[in-house]
Amino acid sequence: MAAERKRVYAWEFPVRLTHWINVLCIIVLSVTGFYIGTPFIHAVSSKQYIMGWMRFIHFVAAYTFLCSVILRFYWAFVGNRYARWRVLIPLTGRQWRDLVDTIKFYLFISRKPPYAVGHTALAGISLYLPCLSGRLSLALHFTTS
């Protein structure tokens, strides 16, 4: 007889909300950013404010994204155990074993899939690295300006 499955509430509402806000913001930022870089619609008269509206939408999306990231950062300290910051960086021996087992599975060395409610250690690292590179690029931007 197969083992009974148990439903676990892993992702709380703030995590889901910030995830989908980030998705929408990245789409809007990409579209408006491409338009700002290479405009494909040109104003016929001076009363059309196309570039101004694109920049305004771009800035609103950027500030919305920033607020969403700040909320997610806050939730990494007060959320449930699946949303906590400790999930992102493998600190314990169990997390390192999980990381090695996950890498073995994805390299087809092991047939046993990794079991995790929430993120595996490999997923945590892959979520942490863009945050680290973003902080590094911000630090380099402000130190070289």
ChimeraX attribute file (.defattr): number of C-alpha atoms within 10 A of each C-alpha:
attribute: neighborCount
match mode: 1-to-1
recipient: residues
	/A:1	3
	/A:2	4
	/A:3	5
	/A:4	6
	/A:5	6
	/A:6	6
	/A:7	7
	/A:8	8
	/A:9	10
	/A:10	14
	/A:11	16
	/A:12	13
	/A:13	10
	/A:14	14
	/A:15	20
	/A:16	12
	/A:17	15
	/A:18	20
	/A:19	15
	/A:20	12
	/A:21	18
	/A:22	20
	/A:23	13
	/A:24	15
	/A:25	21
	/A:26	15
	/A:27	13
	/A:28	18
	/A:29	21
	/A:30	13
	/A:31	14
	/A:32	22
	/A:33	16
	/A:34	12
	/A:35	16
	/A:36	16
	/A:37	9
	/A:38	9
	/A:39	13
	/A:40	9
	/A:41	9
	/A:42	10
	/A:43	11
	/A:44	8
	/A:45	7
	/A:46	7
	/A:47	7
	/A:48	11
	/A:49	12
	/A:50	15
	/A:51	16
	/A:52	11
	/A:53	12
	/A:54	19
	/A:55	16
	/A:56	13
	/A:57	16
	/A:58	21
	/A:59	14
	/A:60	15
	/A:61	21
	/A:62	17
	/A:63	13
	/A:64	17
	/A:65	20
	/A:66	14
	/A:67	15
	/A:68	21
	/A:69	16
	/A:70	13
	/A:71	15
	/A:72	21
	/A:73	16
	/A:74	13
	/A:75	18
	/A:76	19
	/A:77	13
	/A:78	12
	/A:79	18
	/A:80	13
	/A:81	14
	/A:82	18
	/A:83	22
	/A:84	16
	/A:85	17
	/A:86	15
	/A:87	22
	/A:88	22
	/A:89	18
	/A:90	18
	/A:91	11
	/A:92	10
	/A:93	9
	/A:94	11
	/A:95	17
	/A:96	15
	/A:97	13
	/A:98	19
	/A:99	20
	/A:100	14
	/A:101	22
	/A:102	22
	/A:103	16
	/A:104	16
	/A:105	15
	/A:106	12
	/A:107	10
	/A:108	10
	/A:109	11
	/A:110	13
	/A:111	11
	/A:112	11
	/A:113	11
	/A:114	18
	/A:115	11
	/A:116	9
	/A:117	12
	/A:118	16
	/A:119	16
	/A:120	20
	/A:121	27
	/A:122	21
	/A:123	15
	/A:124	18
	/A:125	17
	/A:126	13
	/A:127	15
	/A:128	16
	/A:129	13
	/A:130	11
	/A:131	12
	/A:132	11
	/A:133	11
	/A:134	12
	/A:135	12
	/A:136	11
	/A:137	12
	/A:138	12
	/A:139	11
	/A:140	11
	/A:141	10
	/A:142	8
	/A:143	8
	/A:144	7
	/A:145	5
